[in-house]
Amino acid sequence: MTSPPGPHACRFTQRVEWADWSREGGLRRRDGYRLASCVECGARRPSRRPRRPELLEVEGDAAVAPVADADMRTVAAALLRRARDRAEVRLRDVRGGLGIPGSLLEHRLEALLRAGFIGLVWRIRGTRRLLTRVRLREREALEEFVHPGRRGAREAALAEARAAVLPLRHPIAIEVGRLLGEPAAGAWAPRLVRALAAIAVHAESGEVLASRVFAARYLGDSKALESLRPRLERLLGRLDALGIRDGAAATFLGGSGCVCAGGVRLDLARLRPFVGLARETLTGDVAIEPPPGGVVLVENFAAFEACCRGEVSGLGDALVAWTAGYPGRGVKELAREASRAHARVRIWADLDLDGIRIVRLVSDWLDGAVEAFRMSPEDVAAAPTRRPLSRRSAAAIHADLAARPAAWLADTLRALLASDSWVEQETFLGPNPSAPARAGG
């Protein structure tokens, strides 16, 4: 049996207690009292006088629609801007910069109150009432009042984008689908949502386009990408790695072996360190004569150039192709031609989620007949230098592992999370051999 608490000296602290709601016309109201109670036993401090309310909260029943004039929208927009993600905002934070007299501001707020958009809280001092706080009750209705039709446009754009991305299978398209499925996507502007869907469709096509050509083709305006680019790259990474570049579409090849295209035989050993071929050259009638080391696909240009110059150990005598991020149609055709020639195909990319997605994409093209070079968990541990994972990257890795826990190179992703880092290819330039990880192994 629990013993009652022993005697103690009460330590009192003040808190607000609200009475029950009461109705007054089209409004409902309740009084708030500041009461002192013991922090240990909960006993209230005795009062010699009857307690009087010190606060008053009032809410409306959405019976009266506010007049949508410029001042009303200005006040409503200020509430949304100041509140951000909070449910309450102080009146003094709203008043600053509006240029509306206090009495007129309160009149506008009371109109929003009667519409049911907000609640108001007054402080009571004797017979005086001072409006102090505004509570946002119907944020979505308030946003619709400020920007009529915006919510519907966002919902329509989001539904259209999700439908466009749903059947796509490119890793970037899958990532876009994940982003569009998050609750935060409901607040994104339609043009950002459409741009994300356009990037997903473009990635699926395997094309490489100049930035302005992409914007004109998918967004209807050759300059539409300029203002969106920083936000898109925070969400998806560099656009040039997704086949949206400022220059022309070209594939760079180096090392050894021969490429036969358009009736011309190119001996890569004679064109050192590398040569660039237009996309059309590699997507036409192409054949390759692979050297003993087969074909190596390399994500980043500095690592590609080092491979072409023979500065990377463990590759042997190989034909080297630069993927420039996610490989396009030219590299895809080259990889398939290598597979048809029964040549060994290896791929080397950054030790991050995009790099692993690139490897998996090529593996899908070749039905698993590909090897990953220097992309194992051991390579993560052995990397001389690392870069910290961003919150976006860590969240994306967690989502990938949740969706595909047994996928190829999932252990490498776990190693990246464990070390809270990712590794650039360039870290491994120089003599640092590593055993390759085979597809499915």
C-alpha positions, 0 to 999 in steps of 0.5 A: 500500500502506497504511503501518502506523501509527507508534509512539504512546503508547497512551491507554486507555479502559474499556469493557464486553465480554460473554462468550458466553451459558451456560445454567443450568437455565431461565435463561441468563447471561453475564459482563461484563468491564471492559477497557481498550483504546487508543482509537487502535490498539485494543490492550488494557492488559496485566493481571498478574492473571486478569480477573474478571467485574464484571457478570452479566446473567441472562435467563429463558426464559418457562417460569414464569408469575408470580403476578399478585398486587397487589405483582407488578403494582405492581412491573411497573407501576413498571418500565413507568412509569420506563422509558417508551420506554427498554429499561433502567432503574436499580433505584434509580429503580424502588425509590423510592416503592414501599414494598417492602423491597429483598429482597422487591423482588428476589424479585418481579423474579426472578419477572418474570425467570423469566417472560421479561419482563425481564433483570437485571444485577448488579455483582460486588464480590468475593463480593458481587452488587448488583442494579443494572439491569433490562432490559425484554425483553417490554414488551407482555407486561409491559403485558398482565400489569399490565393484563390485556385492555387490549392486546386492547381497544386493538387492537379499538377501533383496528380498529373506528375504522379501518374506520369512517373508511376510506370517509369523504372529508371532510378531517378524516376523512382526517386522522383516518385518517392519525392512526389509521394511525400506529404511535403510535395503537397505544398510545392509549386506546380512548376516545380512538380512538373519539372520533377516529372519531366526530369523523370521522363527524360531520364527514362528516355536515356537522351542527353539534351542541352538545358534550354532544349530540355526546358523548351521540350518539356516545360514549354519555355527555354528559360524555365529551368533557370530559376528552378535549377537550384531547387531541383539539384537540391532534390536530385543532384546535378542535372548534368549527371541526369543528361541535362547539360549546357553542351552538346550530347557526346560520348567520350571513349579512350583506352584500347580496342576499336569502335566501328561506326558508319563504316569507319574503324577507330583504333582508340589506342591511336587516339589517346588519351580519348576521343568524343563521338556524337550521340548519333554515331553510337546509336547507329550501326555500331560494333566494337572490338574489345581488348582483353580487359573488356569495357569499363564505364566510368562516372566522373571525368577526372577518373575517366581521364586517369583510366585512359592514361593508364593511371588506375591499377586493376583495370588492365587493357580496357576500352573506357567510356565516360558515362557523365553521371547516369549513362545515356543511350550512346553508353547503353548501346556501347555496353550492350554491344560489349555484352553481345561480344562476350566482353567483360563489362565493369563500372566504376562510380562514386560510392554514394546512392547515385553511383550505386543506382548507376551500377544497378541500371547498367546491370539491368540493361545487361541482365546482371552481366556487369562487375562493380569496380571499387564499390564494396563496403571494404572500399568505403572503409579503405577510402583515404578521404570521405565527405559527410552525407547530407540529410537528403542523401541519408534519407534517400539511402534509408528509403532505398534500403527499406524498399530493396534491402537485398539488392546488389550493393545494399551492403555498401549503402549500409556501410555509407550510413554507418560511416555517415559519409560518401566517397568520390571516385577521385579518392582512389586515383593512384595505386590502390587495387580492389577486388571487384564486386560482381552483379548479384554477388 
